[in-house]
Amino acid sequence: MAAVEMAIQRAVDTDEVLRHAFSFLSLCGNDDLPLETVLKFVKAQGKDHQEVLMKAKIVRSSLSLVHSEDGGERTYLRLHKVVHEALKRGEMFNLKSWKRDHTMAEAVKIFKVELDENDENYAFCKTLRPHCESVLKYMTSEISLDESTFVERFTPFVDLDTVIDWLYTLASVCEKNSYIFFAKNVVDLACNLLGNIEDTSTGALTRKGRVLNMTGKVYNSLGEYNQAKEFHEKALMIRKKVFCEDHADVGESYNDLALVCSSLGEYNQAKELHVKALTIRKKIFGEDHADVATSYNDLAIVYNSLGENSQAKKLHEKALMINKKIFGEDHANVATSYNNLALDPLGAPVYIHLGEYKQAKELHEKALMIYKKIFGDDHADVATSYNNLALVYNHLGENSQAKELHEKALKSYKKIFGEDHANVATSYSNLALMYKHLGEFSQAKELYEKARIIRKQIFGEDHVYVETVRSQLALVNKHLGSSGARHAKAYCLIL
C-alpha cells in the first residue's frame, strides 16, 4: 500500500491533469466510469490542455484500468482497487475543507450535464449511478439534512437550483432503472432543499412542481401509495397555478396521479384523470408523440380493470403503433406496449380474455426480450414480464414453466422492493394460484397468507385487493378441510 500511495503522490504532485482526474475519481465509486466524463471534469477546472493530451495522460497512467465497449465507441476507466482505496482517504491531496466542497460541487455540475444529455441512454445512466451515489454520500455524510449546513457549504460553489435539478434527474434515472430505495433518498433530500429556495418566481414553482411530481413517482414505485398521492396532488396544484390547464407538466401530473389512483383501486377516478391527461397531450403534441402513447397505454389499463376489454385493446394497439413509429422495435416503451397488449400489470388480460393464449405468449416473450436487453435481469419491468408470461403458461397448462417464471418474478421483486410491496404480494398470490391448480393446497395457503398480510398492511383491511386474497384463502381452506375429513374417515375404517 505504501508503494501505491507514493506512486499516487508522485502523479498528483507532478501532473496537473492527473491531479484533477484523481481528485474527481476519489469521490466516485470504483466502478466503470466513462472516460469522457473524467475529461469533462478536468476541462471544467479551466486548464488550457488539449483533450488528446489529457486523454493520453490518463489512459497511460499505470494506476488506472481502461477498456472500450459499445463497439469501441466509448472508453471506460476504473482504478485498481488499492489505488481507489488510497484515493478515498484523500491524504495525498492535502485539500482544505472548502476545496473539497468545491470539488464535490464541480462533480455535481458534471454529472448533472451527463445525466441530462443521456436521459434515454439507460446503459450510460446506469454506469453513472454508483458514482453519483458516491458523491452524494460524501456531500451528506457529515451534514444534518434538516439544517442549513448543506446549503452554506456548497452554494458558494454551485447554486442550489443546480443541485436540486441534479437530484431530480438522478432520481428519475434511478426510478427508471429500479434503484428505488436510493431514489427515495434522493427525492427526500431534494424536497428538503426546496425549503431553502424562494417559491415566488415562476422558475422556482416550476422546479418545485417537478420535484414533488418525481417524489410521487418514486413513492408510487415503492408502494407507498397514499404518500405518493399527496405529492402528486401538491405538484398538480402548483403546476395548474403556474401554467393553467393546457400544459405538458399539467398533463404529466394528471397522468401520474391517475397511476396512483389505479394502484389504490380507484379506477373511475383514474379514468377521469387519464382522459384529462390524454386530452391535454393530444392538444399540445398531436397524435404521434410518446406522451400520447403513454396516455393511451395507461388509460387502456384502467379500461381493463373496469372490464372494458375491447376498448382497452384498441387503445393498447394505438400505443404500440405510435411507439414503434417513434422508437423502432428495441425500446422500453415498445416492450411496455407488447406487455400490456397481452396482459397488463394489474392482471386484467386483453388477449387472454379473448382466448388468444398463443398470441399473448408471443407478445410477452417479445416484451421480455426487449426489457432484458435494455435493463438486464434486476429490473421491475423484467420481473413483471416474468410474472405475466407465467400467467399465460398457467392458462396453457405448462405448470412447471409457469412455476419457474413466477419464482423468478418473486425473487426480482423482493430484491428490488423488499418484502412489503404490492408487487411482491401479487407474486405470492399468483404463485399460490398455481399451487392451487396443482392441488398443493397447503403451499397455496401459505403463499396466500403472505399476500394477505402485505396487502392488508398497504391497503387496509377492507380493500378489494385484500378481500380477493381472503376469498382465495377461503377456497383453499375449504379444500384442505374436505381433504382432512376424507383422511379422517379412511383412518376410522382402517381401525
C-alpha positions as CSV (number, residue, x, y, z in Angstrom):
1,M,0.0,0.0,0.0
2,A,2.9,2.4,0.8
3,A,4.3,2.0,-2.7
4,V,0.9,2.7,-4.2
5,E,0.5,5.8,-2.1
6,M,3.9,7.0,-3.2
7,A,3.0,6.5,-6.8
8,I,-0.2,8.4,-6.5
9,Q,1.5,11.2,-4.6
10,R,4.2,11.5,-7.3
11,A,1.4,11.6,-10.0
12,V,-0.7,14.3,-8.3
13,D,2.4,16.4,-7.4
14,T,3.9,16.4,-10.9
15,D,1.0,16.3,-13.3
16,E,-1.9,18.8,-13.1
17,V,-4.2,16.7,-15.3
18,L,-3.7,13.6,-13.2
19,R,-4.2,15.6,-10.0
20,H,-7.6,16.9,-11.2
21,A,-8.6,13.5,-12.6
22,F,-7.7,11.6,-9.4
23,S,-9.4,14.2,-7.2
24,F,-12.6,13.6,-9.1
25,L,-12.1,9.8,-9.0
26,S,-11.6,9.9,-5.3
27,L,-15.2,11.0,-4.9
28,C,-16.6,8.3,-7.3
29,G,-17.3,4.7,-6.8
30,N,-14.8,2.0,-8.0
31,D,-16.9,1.0,-11.0
32,D,-16.5,1.7,-14.7
33,L,-16.8,5.4,-15.4
34,P,-16.9,6.9,-18.9
35,L,-13.5,8.5,-19.7
36,E,-15.3,11.4,-21.4
37,T,-16.9,12.2,-18.0
38,V,-13.5,12.4,-16.3
39,L,-12.2,14.6,-19.2
40,K,-15.1,17.0,-18.8
41,F,-14.3,17.4,-15.2
42,V,-10.7,18.1,-15.8
43,K,-11.5,20.6,-18.6
44,A,-14.1,22.3,-16.3
45,Q,-11.2,23.3,-14.0
46,G,-10.3,25.9,-16.5
47,K,-7.0,24.4,-17.5
48,D,-5.9,25.0,-21.1
49,H,-5.0,21.5,-22.1
50,Q,-5.7,19.7,-25.4
51,E,-8.2,16.9,-24.9
52,V,-6.0,14.5,-26.8
53,L,-3.1,15.2,-24.4
54,M,-5.3,14.9,-21.3
55,K,-6.7,11.6,-22.5
56,A,-3.3,10.2,-23.2
57,K,-2.0,11.1,-19.7
58,I,-5.0,9.4,-18.0
59,V,-5.0,6.3,-20.2
60,R,-1.3,5.8,-20.0
61,S,-1.2,6.0,-16.2
62,S,-0.2,2.7,-14.6
63,L,-2.7,3.5,-11.8
64,S,-5.8,3.2,-14.0
65,L,-7.5,0.4,-16.0
66,V,-9.1,1.3,-19.3
67,H,-11.3,-0.6,-21.7
68,S,-13.7,0.0,-24.5
69,E,-17.3,-1.1,-25.1
70,D,-20.1,-0.4,-27.4
71,G,-18.1,-1.4,-30.4
72,G,-15.2,0.8,-29.4
73,E,-17.4,4.0,-29.3
74,R,-17.0,4.6,-25.6
75,T,-13.9,4.2,-23.4
76,Y,-14.4,3.4,-19.7
77,L,-12.0,4.0,-16.8
78,R,-11.6,2.4,-13.4
79,L,-8.9,2.3,-10.9
80,H,-7.0,-0.6,-9.3
81,K,-8.8,-1.4,-6.1
82,V,-5.8,-0.5,-3.9
83,V,-5.4,2.8,-5.8
84,H,-9.1,3.7,-5.2
85,E,-8.9,2.8,-1.5
86,A,-5.8,5.1,-1.2
87,L,-7.6,7.9,-3.1
88,K,-10.6,7.6,-0.9
89,R,-8.6,8.6,2.1
90,G,-7.6,11.7,0.2
91,E,-4.5,12.4,2.2
92,M,-2.2,13.0,-0.8
93,F,-4.3,16.0,-1.9
94,N,-3.9,18.0,1.3
95,L,-7.2,19.7,0.5
96,K,-8.7,22.2,2.8
97,S,-12.4,21.6,3.5
98,W,-13.6,24.4,1.2
99,K,-11.5,23.0,-1.6
100,R,-13.0,19.5,-1.1
101,D,-16.5,21.1,-1.1
102,H,-15.6,22.8,-4.4
103,T,-14.5,19.5,-5.9
104,M,-17.8,17.9,-4.9
105,A,-19.8,20.9,-6.4
106,E,-17.9,20.6,-9.7
107,A,-18.7,16.9,-9.7
108,V,-22.4,17.7,-9.3
109,K,-22.3,20.1,-12.3
110,I,-20.6,17.5,-14.5
111,F,-22.9,14.6,-13.5
112,K,-26.0,16.8,-14.0
113,V,-25.0,17.6,-17.6
114,E,-24.1,14.0,-18.3
115,L,-27.5,12.7,-17.0
116,D,-29.4,15.4,-18.8
117,E,-27.8,14.8,-22.1
118,N,-28.1,11.0,-21.8
119,D,-31.5,10.7,-20.2
120,E,-32.8,8.0,-22.6
121,N,-29.5,6.1,-22.7
122,Y,-30.3,3.5,-20.0
123,A,-26.9,1.8,-20.1
124,F,-24.9,5.0,-19.8
125,C,-27.0,6.4,-17.0
126,K,-26.8,3.0,-15.2
127,T,-23.0,3.4,-15.4
128,L,-23.1,6.9,-13.8
129,R,-25.5,6.0,-11.0
130,P,-23.0,4.5,-8.5
131,H,-20.7,7.5,-8.9
132,C,-23.5,9.9,-8.3
133,E,-24.4,7.9,-5.3
134,S,-20.8,8.1,-4.0
135,V,-20.6,11.8,-4.5
136,L,-23.9,12.3,-2.7
137,K,-22.8,10.2,0.2
138,Y,-19.7,12.4,0.6
139,M,-21.8,15.5,0.4
140,T,-24.3,14.4,3.1
141,S,-22.1,12.2,5.4
142,E,-21.3,14.9,7.9
143,I,-24.4,17.1,7.4
144,S,-27.9,17.0,9.0
145,L,-30.4,17.3,6.2
146,D,-32.7,19.3,8.5
147,E,-30.2,22.2,8.9
148,S,-28.9,24.8,6.6
149,T,-25.3,23.4,6.7
150,F,-25.6,21.7,3.4
151,V,-26.7,25.0,1.7
152,E,-24.0,27.0,3.5
153,R,-21.2,24.6,2.4
154,F,-22.0,24.1,-1.2
155,T,-23.8,27.2,-2.5
156,P,-20.5,29.2,-2.7
157,F,-19.5,26.8,-5.5
158,V,-22.8,25.7,-7.1
159,D,-26.2,27.3,-7.0
160,L,-28.9,25.4,-5.1
161,D,-31.1,25.2,-8.2
162,T,-28.4,23.2,-10.0
163,V,-28.1,20.8,-7.0
164,I,-31.9,20.3,-6.9
165,D,-32.1,19.8,-10.7
166,W,-29.3,17.2,-10.4
167,L,-31.1,15.4,-7.7
168,Y,-34.3,15.4,-9.8
169,T,-32.6,13.9,-12.8
170,L,-30.7,11.4,-10.7
171,A,-34.0,10.3,-9.0
172,S,-35.6,10.0,-12.5
173,V,-32.7,7.7,-13.7
174,C,-32.9,5.6,-10.5
175,E,-36.6,5.2,-10.7
176,K,-36.5,4.1,-14.4
177,N,-33.7,1.6,-13.6
178,S,-35.4,0.2,-10.5
179,Y,-32.9,1.6,-7.9
180,I,-36.0,2.6,-5.9
181,F,-34.6,2.9,-2.4
182,F,-31.7,5.1,-3.4
183,A,-34.2,7.1,-5.5
184,K,-36.2,7.7,-2.3
185,N,-33.1,9.0,-0.5
186,V,-32.5,11.4,-3.4
187,V,-36.1,12.8,-3.6
188,D,-36.2,13.2,0.1
189,L,-33.1,15.3,0.0
190,A,-34.4,17.3,-2.9
191,C,-37.7,18.0,-1.1
192,N,-35.8,19.1,2.0
193,L,-33.7,21.5,-0.1
194,L,-36.8,23.0,-1.7
195,G,-37.5,24.7,1.7
196,N,-34.3,26.8,1.2
197,I,-35.4,28.5,-2.0
198,E,-38.0,31.2,-2.6
199,D,-41.0,29.8,-4.3
200,T,-42.5,33.1,-5.5
201,S,-41.0,33.1,-9.0
202,T,-42.3,31.0,-11.9
203,G,-39.0,29.2,-12.2
204,A,-38.9,28.2,-8.6
205,L,-42.5,27.0,-8.6
206,T,-41.8,25.0,-11.8
207,R,-38.9,23.3,-10.1
208,K,-40.9,22.6,-7.0
209,G,-43.7,21.0,-9.1
210,R,-41.2,18.8,-11.0
211,V,-39.5,17.6,-7.8
212,L,-42.8,16.9,-6.0
213,N,-44.1,15.0,-9.0
214,M,-40.9,12.9,-9.2
215,T,-41.2,12.2,-5.5
216,G,-44.7,11.0,-6.1
217,K,-43.4,8.6,-8.8
218,V,-40.8,7.2,-6.5
219,Y,-43.2,6.7,-3.6
220,N,-45.7,5.0,-6.0
221,S,-42.9,2.7,-7.2
222,L,-42.2,1.9,-3.5
223,G,-45.8,1.0,-2.9
224,E,-46.4,3.9,-0.5
225,Y,-49.5,5.0,-2.4
226,N,-51.2,7.4,0.0
227,Q,-48.0,9.5,0.3
228,A,-47.5,9.3,-3.4
229,K,-51.0,10.6,-4.0
230,E,-50.3,13.6,-1.7
231,F,-47.1,14.5,-3.5
232,H,-48.9,14.3,-6.9
233,E,-51.8,16.4,-5.7
234,K,-49.4,19.1,-4.5
235,A,-47.5,19.0,-7.7
236,L,-50.7,19.3,-9.8
237,M,-51.9,22.2,-7.7
238,I,-48.6,24.1,-8.2
239,R,-48.5,23.3,-11.9
240,K,-52.0,24.4,-12.6
241,K,-51.3,27.7,-10.7
242,V,-48.2,28.3,-12.9
243,F,-49.3,27.0,-16.3
244,C,-53.1,26.8,-16.2
245,E,-54.6,23.7,-17.8
246,D,-53.2,23.1,-21.2
247,H,-49.5,22.5,-20.4
248,A,-47.3,19.4,-20.7
249,D,-46.4,19.5,-17.0
250,V,-50.1,19.6,-16.0
251,G,-50.8,16.6,-18.3
252,E,-47.9,14.7,-16.7
253,S,-49.3,15.4,-13.2
254,Y,-52.8,14.2,-14.2
255,N,-51.3,11.0,-15.7
256,D,-49.1,10.2,-12.7
257,L,-51.8,11.0,-10.2
258,A,-54.1,8.6,-12.2
259,L,-51.5,5.9,-11.9
260,V,-51.5,6.1,-8.1
261,C,-55.3,6.0,-8.1
262,S,-55.1,2.8,-10.2
263,S,-52.7,1.4,-7.7
264,L,-55.2,2.1,-4.9
265,G,-58.0,0.5,-6.9
266,E,-59.8,3.9,-7.5
267,Y,-60.4,3.1,-11.2
268,N,-63.1,5.6,-12.0
269,Q,-61.1,8.5,-10.6
270,A,-58.0,7.2,-12.5
271,K,-60.0,7.0,-15.7
272,E,-61.2,10.7,-15.4
273,L,-57.6,11.8,-14.7
274,H,-56.1,9.8,-17.6
275,V,-58.7,11.3,-20.0
276,K,-57.7,14.8,-18.9
277,A,-54.0,13.9,-19.5
278,L,-54.7,12.4,-22.9
279,T,-56.8,15.5,-24.0
280,I,-54.0,17.9,-23.0
281,R,-51.3,15.9,-24.6
282,K,-53.1,15.4,-27.9
283,K,-53.8,19.2,-28.0
284,I,-50.2,20.0,-27.4
285,F,-48.3,17.3,-29.2
286,G,-50.7,15.8,-31.8
287,E,-51.2,12.1,-32.2
288,D,-47.7,10.8,-32.9
289,H,-46.0,11.5,-29.6
290,A,-44.5,9.3,-26.9
291,D,-46.6,11.0,-24.1
292,V,-49.8,10.5,-26.1
293,A,-48.8,6.8,-26.5
294,T,-48.2,6.6,-22.7
295,S,-51.7,8.1,-22.1
296,Y,-53.3,5.6,-24.4
297,N,-51.5,2.7,-22.7
298,D,-52.3,3.9,-19.1
299,L,-55.9,4.6,-19.9
300,A,-56.2,1.1,-21.5
301,I,-55.0,-0.5,-18.3
302,V,-57.8,1.3,-16.4
303,Y,-60.3,0.1,-19.0
304,N,-59.1,-3.4,-18.5
305,S,-59.6,-3.1,-14.8
306,L,-63.1,-1.8,-15.4
307,G,-63.9,-4.8,-17.6
308,E,-64.0,-2.8,-20.8
309,N,-61.6,-5.1,-22.6
310,S,-62.4,-4.3,-26.3
311,Q,-61.8,-0.6,-25.6
312,A,-58.6,-1.4,-23.8
313,K,-57.3,-3.5,-26.7
314,K,-58.0,-0.7,-29.1
315,L,-56.0,1.8,-27.0
316,H,-53.1,-0.6,-26.5
317,E,-52.8,-1.1,-30.2
318,K,-52.8,2.7,-30.8
319,A,-50.0,3.0,-28.2
320,L,-48.0,0.2,-29.8
321,M,-48.3,1.7,-33.3
322,I,-47.1,5.1,-32.1
323,N,-44.2,3.8,-30.0
324,K,-42.9,1.6,-32.9
325,K,-43.2,4.6,-35.3
326,I,-41.2,6.8,-32.9
327,F,-38.7,4.4,-31.4
328,G,-38.5,1.3,-33.6
329,E,-38.6,-2.2,-32.1
330,D,-35.9,-2.2,-29.3
331,H,-37.2,0.3,-26.9
332,A,-38.7,0.1,-23.4
333,N,-41.9,1.8,-24.5
334,V,-42.5,-0.7,-27.2
335,A,-41.9,-3.5,-24.8
336,T,-44.4,-2.0,-22.5
337,S,-47.0,-1.9,-25.3
338,Y,-46.3,-5.5,-26.1
339,N,-46.6,-6.5,-22.5
340,N,-49.8,-4.5,-21.8
341,L,-51.5,-5.6,-25.1
342,A,-51.2,-9.2,-23.9
343,L,-51.7,-8.8,-20.2
344,D,-51.5,-5.6,-18.2
345,P,-49.6,-5.5,-14.9
346,L,-52.8,-5.3,-12.8
347,G,-53.8,-8.7,-14.1
348,A,-56.5,-7.7,-16.5
349,P,-55.9,-9.8,-19.7
350,V,-56.6,-8.5,-23.1
351,Y,-55.8,-11.4,-25.4
352,I,-56.4,-13.9,-22.7
353,H,-59.9,-12.6,-22.2
354,L,-60.4,-13.3,-25.9
355,G,-58.8,-16.8,-25.6
356,E,-55.8,-16.0,-27.7
357,Y,-53.2,-17.5,-25.5
358,K,-50.5,-18.1,-28.1
359,Q,-50.7,-14.5,-29.2
360,A,-50.4,-13.4,-25.6
361,K,-47.4,-15.6,-25.1
362,E,-45.7,-14.3,-28.2
363,L,-46.2,-10.7,-27.1
364,H,-44.9,-11.3,-23.6
365,E,-41.8,-13.0,-25.0
366,K,-41.1,-10.0,-27.2
367,A,-41.5,-7.7,-24.2
368,L,-39.3,-9.8,-22.0
369,M,-36.6,-10.0,-24.6
370,I,-36.5,-6.2,-25.1
371,Y,-36.6,-5.4,-21.4
372,K,-33.7,-7.8,-20.6
373,K,-31.7,-6.3,-23.5
374,I,-32.2,-2.8,-22.1
375,F,-32.2,-3.2,-18.4
376,G,-30.7,-6.6,-17.6
377,D,-32.3,-9.0,-15.1
378,D,-32.7,-6.9,-12.0
379,H,-35.5,-4.5,-13.1
380,A,-39.2,-4.2,-12.2
381,D,-40.3,-4.4,-15.8
382,V,-38.4,-7.6,-16.3
383,A,-40.0,-9.1,-13.2
384,T,-43.4,-8.0,-14.5
385,S,-42.8,-9.7,-17.8
386,Y,-41.8,-12.9,-16.0
387,N,-45.0,-12.7,-13.9
388,N,-47.3,-12.1,-16.9
389,L,-45.7,-14.7,-19.1
390,A,-46.1,-17.2,-16.2
391,L,-49.8,-16.4,-16.2
392,V,-50.1,-17.3,-19.8
393,Y,-48.2,-20.6,-19.2
394,N,-50.7,-21.3,-16.4
395,H,-53.6,-20.9,-18.9
396,L,-51.8,-23.2,-21.4
397,G,-51.3,-25.9,-18.7
398,E,-47.5,-25.6,-18.8
399,N,-47.2,-25.6,-15.0
400,S,-43.5,-26.3,-14.5
401,Q,-42.5,-23.4,-16.8
402,A,-45.1,-21.2,-15.1
403,K,-43.7,-22.0,-11.7
404,E,-40.2,-21.2,-12.7
405,L,-41.2,-17.8,-14.1
406,H,-43.3,-16.9,-11.1
407,E,-40.4,-17.7,-8.8
408,K,-38.1,-15.5,-10.9
409,A,-40.6,-12.7,-10.7
410,L,-40.9,-13.0,-6.9
411,K,-37.1,-13.1,-6.4
412,S,-36.6,-10.0,-8.6
413,Y,-39.5,-8.1,-6.9
414,K,-38.1,-8.9,-3.4
415,K,-34.6,-7.9,-4.4
416,I,-35.8,-4.5,-5.9
417,F,-38.6,-3.6,-3.4
418,G,-38.1,-5.7,-0.3
419,E,-40.8,-7.9,1.2
420,D,-43.6,-5.3,2.0
421,H,-44.6,-4.3,-1.5
422,A,-47.7,-4.7,-3.6
423,N,-45.8,-6.4,-6.4
424,V,-44.4,-8.9,-4.0
425,A,-47.9,-9.6,-2.7
426,T,-49.1,-10.1,-6.3
427,S,-46.3,-12.6,-6.9
428,Y,-47.2,-14.5,-3.8
429,S,-50.8,-14.6,-4.9
430,N,-50.0,-15.7,-8.4
431,L,-47.7,-18.4,-7.2
432,A,-50.3,-19.6,-4.8
433,L,-52.9,-19.8,-7.6
434,M,-50.6,-22.1,-9.5
435,Y,-50.1,-24.4,-6.5
436,K,-53.9,-24.4,-6.0
437,H,-54.3,-25.6,-9.6
438,L,-51.7,-28.3,-8.9
439,G,-53.7,-29.4,-5.9
440,E,-50.9,-28.4,-3.5
441,F,-53.3,-26.6,-1.1
442,S,-51.0,-26.3,1.9
443,Q,-48.4,-24.5,-0.1
444,A,-51.0,-22.3,-1.7
445,K,-52.4,-21.3,1.7
446,E,-49.0,-20.3,3.0
447,L,-48.4,-18.0,0.0
448,Y,-51.9,-16.5,0.0
449,E,-51.5,-15.7,3.7
450,K,-48.2,-13.8,2.9
451,A,-50.0,-11.9,0.2
452,R,-52.9,-11.1,2.5
453,I,-50.6,-9.7,5.3
454,I,-48.8,-7.5,2.8
455,R,-51.9,-6.2,1.1
456,K,-53.6,-5.5,4.5
457,Q,-50.6,-3.5,5.6
458,I,-50.6,-1.4,2.4
459,F,-54.3,-1.0,1.6
460,G,-56.1,-1.7,4.8
461,E,-58.5,-4.5,5.9
462,D,-61.5,-3.5,3.8
463,H,-59.8,-3.0,0.4
464,V,-60.9,-5.1,-2.6
465,Y,-57.3,-6.4,-3.0
466,V,-57.4,-7.8,0.5
467,E,-60.9,-9.3,0.0
468,T,-59.7,-11.0,-3.2
469,V,-57.0,-12.8,-1.3
470,R,-59.3,-13.7,1.6
471,S,-61.7,-15.3,-0.9
472,Q,-58.9,-17.4,-2.4
473,L,-57.9,-18.4,1.2
474,A,-61.4,-19.5,2.0
475,L,-61.5,-21.7,-1.1
476,V,-58.1,-23.3,-0.2
477,N,-59.2,-23.8,3.4
478,K,-62.4,-25.5,2.1
479,H,-60.3,-27.9,0.0
480,L,-58.0,-28.6,3.0
481,G,-61.0,-29.2,5.2
482,S,-62.5,-31.6,2.8
483,S,-59.2,-33.4,2.4
484,G,-58.8,-33.6,6.2
485,A,-62.3,-35.1,6.6
486,R,-61.7,-37.7,3.9
487,H,-58.4,-38.8,5.6
488,A,-60.1,-39.0,9.0
489,K,-62.9,-41.2,7.6
490,A,-60.4,-43.5,6.0
491,Y,-58.4,-43.8,9.1
492,C,-61.5,-44.9,11.1
493,L,-62.4,-47.5,8.6
494,I,-58.9,-49.0,8.8
495,L,-59.2,-49.2,12.6
